[in-house]
Amino acid sequence: MPDSEYRDIRKLDLFAQMADDNFTSLMRGAYVQNFPAQIELITEGEPSDFLHIVISGSVDLFSTWNGRETSMATVRPISTFILAATIKDAPYLMSARTLEKSRIALIPSQDVRAIFDADNNFARAIVTELAQCYRSVIKSQKDLKLRTSLERLANYLLRQQRHAGGGAAFELDFEKRRLASVLGMTPENLSRAFKGLQPYGVSVTGTRVSIDNQADLERFAKPNPLIDDFST
């Protein structure tokens, strides 16, 4: 592994406070691999043999059941997935595939568990990250269960606008079919939802969105940090 990538991984909150010797031991069995787009990295139900770290590119976490598929989350650099399965030595609950050419570090799960037992700072960092993941799941469930499809789309657009710098026009993170899956609706319902937001100043061309009446959209969406702020 190149020194620059080694240092980048060391800076992650998960590893930043652990002892140098323990970090060296953890990374001894790790390796980095390049993957082209649309490669399935892990499959739900399989043993969690590795903790994965996205160094470059992006990864789609998804699940399937009874012929249906849904996107659960997008992982971008530099971050890990799926930590809970690694710690519990349990099967993956989601599959993962690359969305673009990606560089992934793989750390053997048994090494992660061994250092978890040996390094208190690493153990605390893992608990903190798992707590953050739990809070994000609760917020996602509240968004799905308490809001209509129109309200979910409106609040997603406001979050994406902030992420893009706050301008009136911005690009969606991904194509509309995948956005529909992330928001828990069909592509047809997403198309109707975009049309339903037109009276609030929203227009869309391809993946480019324009918000012409910010105040109207915010009054309709009623954004709530207890649902929409995924940083806390």
Protein Blocks (a to p, Z undefined) as FASTA:
>chain_A
ZZklmmmmmmpmklmmpcfklmmmmmmmgccddddehiafbdghiacfbccddfbhcddd
dddeehiacdfbdcdddddddfklmmnopacfbdcddfbdcddddddfklmmmmmmmmmk
lmmmmmmmmmmmmmmmmmmmmmmmmpcfklmmmmmmmmmmmmnnopabdcdfbdfklmmm
mnopafklmmmmmmmmmmnopacehjaccdfblmlmmmmnopafklmmmkZZ
